[in-house]
Amino acid sequence: MKLAAWLLKLGFFLLVLWFALKNTTPVPVRFNSELAWEHVPLIVVMLVCVALGALLGALALSLPIYKMRREVTQLRRSGALPSTSESSAERMASAARQSGAVAELGSGERS
């Protein structure tokens, strides 16, 4: 399954690379009637738009995430949620094992 995921990622990367190499035609970028850039490669314009969209999307999600974290903290303090006793390192290791990023060692495999 991991091989299929990596092949899918590789295919997507190659598709984007091919698309980028085919869209190098210079285009004019006009911000208003006075400010304009001539001969900007189309792929640069597209990449800037994607990066700007990702940044704006992250900024739009930051406030709701902050509110949810604050609410979870308040619920833990009030006792409505159980507080976690394990350390952050243990939680990160557990999450890494669950995601498949790290294999869990059995008792006979430890060195």
C-alpha positions as CSV (number, residue, x, y, z in Angstrom):
1,M,0.0,0.0,0.0
2,K,2.9,2.3,0.8
3,L,4.4,1.6,-2.6
4,A,1.1,2.6,-4.3
5,A,1.0,5.8,-2.3
6,W,4.6,6.7,-3.3
7,L,3.9,5.8,-7.0
8,L,0.9,8.1,-6.9
9,K,2.9,10.9,-5.3
10,L,5.7,10.4,-8.0
11,G,3.1,10.4,-10.7
12,F,1.6,13.6,-9.4
13,F,5.0,15.2,-9.1
14,L,5.9,14.3,-12.7
15,L,2.6,15.6,-14.0
16,V,3.1,18.9,-12.2
17,L,6.7,19.1,-13.5
18,W,5.6,18.4,-17.1
19,F,2.9,21.0,-16.7
20,A,5.4,23.5,-15.4
21,L,7.9,22.9,-18.2
22,K,5.1,23.4,-20.8
23,N,3.9,26.7,-19.4
24,T,7.0,28.9,-19.7
25,T,5.4,31.4,-22.1
26,P,5.9,35.0,-21.0
27,V,2.7,36.8,-20.0
28,P,2.0,40.4,-18.9
29,V,0.9,40.8,-15.4
30,R,-1.2,44.0,-14.8
31,F,-2.1,45.0,-11.3
32,N,-3.7,48.3,-12.4
33,S,-3.4,50.8,-15.3
34,E,-0.1,52.1,-14.1
35,L,1.6,49.1,-12.6
36,A,2.4,46.2,-14.9
37,W,5.1,43.6,-15.4
38,E,5.8,42.4,-18.9
39,H,7.3,39.0,-19.9
40,V,6.7,37.1,-16.6
41,P,6.8,33.3,-17.2
42,L,3.3,31.8,-16.8
43,I,4.5,29.1,-14.4
44,V,5.8,31.8,-12.0
45,V,2.4,33.5,-12.0
46,M,0.7,30.2,-11.3
47,L,3.1,29.2,-8.6
48,V,2.8,32.6,-6.8
49,C,-1.0,32.2,-7.0
50,V,-0.9,28.7,-5.5
51,A,1.5,29.8,-2.7
52,L,-0.6,32.9,-1.9
53,G,-3.8,30.7,-1.8
54,A,-2.1,28.3,0.6
55,L,-1.0,31.1,2.8
56,L,-4.4,32.7,2.9
57,G,-6.0,29.3,3.6
58,A,-3.6,28.7,6.5
59,L,-4.3,32.1,7.9
60,A,-8.1,31.6,7.6
61,L,-7.8,28.3,9.6
62,S,-5.5,29.7,12.3
63,L,-8.3,31.5,14.2
64,P,-10.6,28.5,14.4
65,I,-7.7,26.2,15.4
66,Y,-6.7,28.6,18.1
67,K,-10.3,28.8,19.5
68,M,-10.5,25.0,19.5
69,R,-7.2,24.6,21.4
70,R,-8.4,27.2,23.9
71,E,-11.7,25.3,24.4
72,V,-9.9,22.0,24.9
73,T,-7.6,23.6,27.5
74,Q,-10.6,25.0,29.3
75,L,-12.4,21.6,29.2
76,R,-9.3,19.9,30.6
77,R,-9.1,22.4,33.5
78,S,-12.7,22.0,34.3
79,G,-12.4,18.2,34.4
80,A,-14.8,17.5,31.5
81,L,-11.9,16.0,29.6
82,P,-9.3,13.6,31.1
83,S,-5.9,15.1,31.3
84,T,-3.2,13.1,29.7
85,S,-0.5,11.7,32.0
86,E,1.9,10.5,29.3
87,S,4.7,12.8,28.2
88,S,4.7,14.7,24.9
89,A,7.5,12.4,23.6
90,E,5.5,9.3,24.4
91,R,2.4,10.9,22.6
92,M,4.5,11.8,19.6
93,A,6.0,8.2,19.4
94,S,2.6,6.7,19.7
95,A,1.3,8.9,16.9
96,A,4.2,8.1,14.7
97,R,3.6,4.3,15.2
98,Q,-0.1,4.7,14.5
99,S,0.6,6.6,11.3
100,G,3.1,4.0,10.1
101,A,6.0,6.4,10.1
102,V,7.8,4.3,12.7
103,A,7.6,0.5,13.1
104,E,6.9,-0.9,16.5
105,L,9.7,-3.1,17.8
106,G,8.8,-6.4,19.2
107,S,10.5,-7.9,22.3
108,G,12.9,-10.1,20.2
109,E,13.8,-7.3,17.7
110,R,15.4,-4.8,20.2
111,S,19.1,-4.4,20.1
